[in-house]
Amino acid sequence: MRVTMIGTGYVGLVSGACFADFGHEVVCVDKDETKIEKLEAGVMPIYEPGLEALVAENVKAGRLSFSTDLTSVPNADAVFIAVGTPSRRGDGFADLSYVYNASEEIARVLEGYTVVVTKSTVPVGTGTEVEQIIKKTNAGAEFSVVSNPEFLREGAAIQDFKRPDRVVVGAEDDRAIKVMRELYRPLYINETPIVFTNRSTSELIKYAANAFLATKITFINEVADLCEKVGANVQEVAKGIGLDGRIGSKFLHAGPGYGGSCFPKDTLALVRTAQSVNAPARIVETVVEVNDARKKQMADRVIAACGGSIEGKTIGVLGLTFKPNTDDMRDSPAIDIVSALQSAGAKISAYDPAGVEEAKLVLNDVDYVEGPYQALEGADAVVIITEWDEFRALDLERVKSLMKAPIMVDLRNIYRPAEMAEHGFEYSSIGRPA
Ligand code: UDX
């Protein structure tokens, strides 16, 4: 099949490369000329394990190409809209201007029957809006609008695309369903469930999935706080409840609060949509509030671990991105934590394996260093914000000898309290007895 993917951001690029790898002929389009030039030269705009090789292989095989214009649209069987839907400044509604602009531009060049697919996360009703824009722009166009949300986790996006738990397709007619079946045919081999439903339902599935996962995380974070008060262990609580098949063990890691490009934005958009139709999503409203507050409170743990003041002290920070294996800093808890530590008078020495360039855009006056040990040199305390693998087996004796005081605040529970005590650390973590 011939596919045009509009938008070479995270979702567009990964989806385009994976569809090409399935054997389809894919053109990834972006207005940003420098981005396209770089992609043509094999330079990835984002950090995602395996992506560079996947793109290179498929370009070489002639299945994947890049363009700044829409000349591939007339011949395409399916055109995917994978542009950004950021939170609209001021009100938290999803900003759909990029989606609508793309729809209009596609409409002008449509030829023959084409399926237009929204891959971007869009509020319920957007598909209908896209359909109307296309009809208005090109009255004779023969097309269907389909919703096909993505469920890609950064850092594991290729695997999530190729071995998904499920694929969701919201389509209103059989012709479109046939095209979508053909596009995802390679997944039939692993018997991936493909949920066919109507467009609005599909659009809502995406928001409901992210809101549910954000709720699960927020739930276990509050249980962690409770554990600290009553001397219980949150990891064991998570295990104890997660073994119940109705609950499930995933997304029960307590930490500094969720961040990233999806959960904060999508929970907020769901809340706003729900309010606008007078069906308030009160649980999700609370999740948003609790998570925002949590990210801000994390710095207090560091201040407490330092005896109540960090004025003039140096804090070593390990990890800045919102999770490992990405360079993404969007809504990372590190932004709140580092800013709060600075406001309380601390100097920050920080290391992240991939996120430093992005971090520099949002965090000033930080001494960005080249490795984890450099971040600890002369530090009065260290805080682990992101659970990168390379922080999991630090030489603890070396860490101790480099630091001014052996104080560690581990917001991801990657070390064991007993082990840290043996090495003479004053160690605190999330929801576990010291
Ligand atoms: C998420 C969804 O998982 C994906 O399906 C969706 O399409 C896009 O949004 P992503 O944002 O890449 O993916 O990361 P994810 O792994 O879901 O983590 C989101 C945040 O939750 C991170 O800040 C992470 O640290 C946090 N998290 C996750 C926890 O604190 N505890 C957990 O148990 C899981």
Residues whose N, C-alpha, C, O or C-beta is under 5 A from the ligand:
A	BS01	UDX	E150 F151 L152 R153 E154 I217 F251 L252 H253 G255 G257 Y258 G259 G260 S261 C262 F263 F322 K323
